[in-house]
């Protein structure tokens, strides 16, 4: 089954600020069964890990092909 991953910041909150200390990749295929896959120091590392995780799971038996539709934050989809 093809899995869906997302990245989330790892936050440390103080009275004065919120500090992002890293990034985690979370499997969100089943909303009630979210699970952390990995942790990374930078956002680009986490994005790459999430892409690789989704790509790897697309080859499991019974999975739909990976559609590779992926937009960077600065890119807008074209009509």
BELGIHU-V521359 format. One record per residue. N is the residue number from 0. RES is the residue in three letters. OMEGA is omega as a letter, one per 20 degrees, with the letter a starting at -180 (* if undefined). Layout:
BEGIN
n = [N:N]
res = [RES:RES]
omega = [OMEGA:OMEGA]
END
This chain:
BEGIN
n = [0:1:2:3:4:5:6:7:8:9:10:11:12:13:14:15:16:17:18:19:20:21:22:23:24:25:26:27:28:29:30:31:32:33:34:35:36:37:38:39:40:41:42:43:44:45:46:47:48:49:50:51:52:53:54:55:56:57:58:59:60:61:62:63:64:65:66:67:68:69:70:71:72:73:74:75:76:77:78]
res = [UNK:UNK:UNK:UNK:UNK:UNK:UNK:UNK:UNK:UNK:UNK:UNK:UNK:UNK:UNK:UNK:UNK:UNK:UNK:UNK:UNK:UNK:UNK:UNK:UNK:UNK:UNK:UNK:UNK:UNK:UNK:UNK:UNK:UNK:UNK:UNK:UNK:UNK:UNK:UNK:UNK:UNK:UNK:UNK:UNK:UNK:UNK:UNK:UNK:UNK:UNK:UNK:UNK:UNK:UNK:UNK:UNK:UNK:UNK:UNK:UNK:UNK:UNK:UNK:UNK:UNK:UNK:UNK:UNK:UNK:UNK:UNK:UNK:UNK:UNK:UNK:UNK:UNK:UNK]
omega = [r:a:r:a:r:r:r:r:r:a:r:a:r:r:a:a:r:a:r:a:r:a:r:r:a:r:a:a:r:a:a:a:r:r:a:a:a:r:a:a:a:r:r:r:r:r:r:r:r:r:a:r:r:r:a:a:r:r:r:r:r:a:r:r:r:a:r:r:a:a:r:a:a:a:r:r:r:r:*]
END
